[in-house]
Amino acid sequence: MYQYDSIDKTIVNERVAQFRDQVQRHLAGELSAADLQPLRLRNGLYMQIHAHMLRVSIPYGMLNSGQMRTLAHIARKYDKGYGHFTTRQNIQYNWPELADVPDILADLAEVEMHAIQTSGNCIRNISSDQYAGVAPDEIIDPRPYCEIIRQWSTLHPEFYWLPRKFKIAVTGATNDRAAVQFHDIGLEVIKNSQQEIGFRVYVGGGLGRTPVIGKVIKEFLPREDILSYCEAILRVYNLHGRRDNKYKARIKILVNALGIEEFRTQVEAEWAHFKDQALKLHEVDFETMQAFFPLPTYETLNDGDARLEKWRALDTRFNAWYEHNTSAHKQAGYRIVNVSLKEHGVAPGDATDAQMDAIADIADQYAFGEIRTTHEQNLVLADVRQQDLLDVWKALDAVRLATPNIGSVNDMICCPGLDFCSLANASSISIAKQINEKFTDFNELYDIGEVKLKMSGCMNACGHHHVGHIGILGVDKKGEEWYQLTLGGDASNQAELGTRLGPAIAKDKVGDAVVDILTVYKHQRQSDERLLDTFRRVGVEPFKEQVYAEQAS
């Protein structure tokens, strides 16, 4: 992973010192809360219902074991013993005291981490595929490109006060695991007819109260032009994006207002002024950045391991974990391990300080000291020898991190909702618990198969409900919590927005509605269809009929 140089360290340390002074002046009564607000937001510090919330950046989801131990230390010393991993591959702390935040940022700086640009109207954390570098379907490793974009965008003086927040995602595989079509800019690695590396560029995607699938602005962008083209897009947005209404300030609104052809024309005209100047990248730039992401020292192994196969046959729990929580690796003799943060009774995405320390230890012993965070609020150990899988499972199981539910209805995305967030209309965590209680039989979960259930406590859509196979949105109806359901959303290559099922459902009936949806699916499915496939074939009506018949009874 990328290692800070002296410039990086100086920037981050100076930011810590600046914020320490700002907090001290505020606590001394010399700086008002209103004046502090934009300063704290630039350091990832929000004010929520009960306390401040600090969001820490994890660029493209990459952590080393030392960084994970520091995250555990912060949870233990400054919070209530846990952290919350988000859909943007970051981590949030829900209970820090304002006076402690400068010390937290100083601790983060010691391990080359920060909270810069995790909030505010700027370019946020660059996200990517959690399987980057190890996926069998990968064209190229996207992480060097993510890092190039991160360095260009961090503290960029021209784009530090945009009309609204701005999100960029990069995928380097044929299967999109980074939801690039739902970002302000999405970059999909492709090769042209001459086998040259470039990007298909999407623009104007996003969720929130106005969900939009991104539009292709350029079918093939040579890789040496990624910074200059992104800069051209941002310049057009910065000039014409609305600042009079925050609900209409995202780039998706501008793209839709102008139309993609006119927006493309303006971007190309802007790009022509500087495309061949300082921002043009060269082979040495890619080589330099790629050097930070070398292949691990893999052993020469064969797929299949006698001990592994023996224990899969002997232990049904281990076999279930292997089948559902590990994935194919491009290197023979290795597997990708998905670490579930979705144990029953735990808020999805939460991990305790002890669990984070344990993950760091496991990573050191079995996975080259590396951990990934995912969009699904889980963790990944990307490089585990097949012969070590049993030992890894035992170590994870000892700290309640081996729940074999990856990809199932219980592996749901869930925002903090009304339990923490001051913007939320309804609870999310309690609904997650309600749904978990309906599906306690893992064999039933496996029979149902892949279900992407995504839940948000308000229209800001931090839980990505618009693109869930089942989407759940909390709404306020005269002071009561109700929930709207959608079906058929998809954040992968075949991107789709979910179809609204019908009127909002009472809070205590949401779990029953999910059961009804999956009952219809089981009756309607053909062969090995997923829920999403069945929905696309039969449409919404069979599901609507079943759910609302049960709701009326």
C-alpha positions, 0 to 999 in steps of 0.5 A: 500500500502507499507509504507517506513521504515527508510532504504527506507527513508534514501536511497531515501533522500541520492539519492536526496542529491547526485543528487542535488550536481551533478546538482549544479556541472554541472551548475557551469561548474564543471561537463560536460553534458556527465558526467552528462548524466548517472547520470541524467538517473539514476534519470529518467531525459531525454533530449527531443526536447524542454526540460528535461523530468522527469519520476516518478516511480509509482510501480505497478500503486499504489498511495494514495491521498497524493501522487496524490496531490504532483504530482499535486503540481509538475505539477503546480509549476515546469511544465506547469500545467499537467503530462502525465501518461504512458503505464508503469503506471508511470507519466512524466513531459515534462517541468522541469528546470534542476535546479528544478529537485532536489527540485522535487525529494525532494518533491517526497521523502516527500510522499515516491516517487522517479524517481530511475530506471525509465531510464537506463540499469537496472530493471525498474518499476515493473508493474501489473494489475490495478484491482489487489486485486479487480478483480472477476477473480483474483487468488491472489493479485499480489501486495505483490509479485510486492513489493517483486520484487521491493525491491530486484531489486532497486539498485541491485548492480549486475544488475545496468548496464545491457546490456539494460533496463529490464522490469518485469510484474506480473499478479494474474488473469485468464485474463491477464491485465498486458501484461506479455508475452511482458516483459523481464520477465512475471510472471503469477500466477497459482495453481498446482494440489495440489492447491499450488500457483506458477508462470508460467514464461515467458522470452524474450518478448518485443516490439520495433523494434524487437517485440517478444512474450515471451516464457515459461521458467518454467511452474510452479515456486513455489512462494518461488523461485521467487527472486532466479529464476529471479536472475538466469535469469538476471545473464545469461542475464547479462553474455551473453547479447550483449553490442556491439549493443544496438538494439540487447542487449535486453534479447529477442535477447539472448533467440532467439539466444540461443533458449529457451531450451538452455537458460532454461538449462543455467538458471537452471544450474545457479539457482542450485547454490543458489536456496535454499540460502538467496533468498528463501522466506518463509511464514513469508515473504509473510505474512509480505508483504501481511500486507501492502495490507489489504482489505479495510473496506468494508461495507456489501452491496448487489449488486444493488441500487435503487438510482443507477438504477433510475438515470441510467434510467433517465440520458443517459449520466450517464448510458453510463458512468456506462456501459462503465467506471465501471467494476464488483468488487469482493465485493458485493455492489461495482464497479471499476471506470475507469477514462478516460484521453481521452477527445476529444482534450486532448493528451491521458494520460494527466491530469492537476494539477486541475484534479489530485487534484480533483481525490485525493479529490474524492478518499478520499471521495469515494475510501479509498484514493487510485488511480491506474494508468493503462497501457491504460493511464487512472486512476482507483478508485478501491473500490467505493460503488454502491450507490456513483456512481452517486456522483462520476460521477458528481464529475468527470464530473465537471473536464472533467474526465467522458468521457464514452469511456473506451475500445472504439476506442477513448480510444487509447494508444498514446506516446508523439511522435514528439511533445516531444520525441527526438527519434520519427519519427512522431507525435502521438498526432495529429493523436489521434486528427484526429481519435477523430474527426472521431468518435464524436458520442458515440452511434457509438463508442458503436456499434463498441464495443471494439477496442484496438487502440495503436499508437507509434511515432517510432519503440521503440513502447512506444505506444505498436502499435504491440499489438493493435487491430489496431496499428499505427506506425509513420515513416519518409519518406524523411522528411515527416510523414507517418504511417504504420498500423497493425491489429490483435495484442493482449496483453492479454492471446491470445498474438499476434503480429499485421499483417501489413496492407500494405504500409505506409499511408500519415498523413492526411489519417490516420483517414480515414483509421481507418474509413475504417477498422471499416466499413469493420468490421461492414459489416463482423462481426457476432453476438457479435464479436469484431474487433479482433475476426472478423479479426481472422476469415476473415484475413487481405485482406478485410481490405487491399482492402478497405483501399487502394482502398480509399487511391487511390481515 
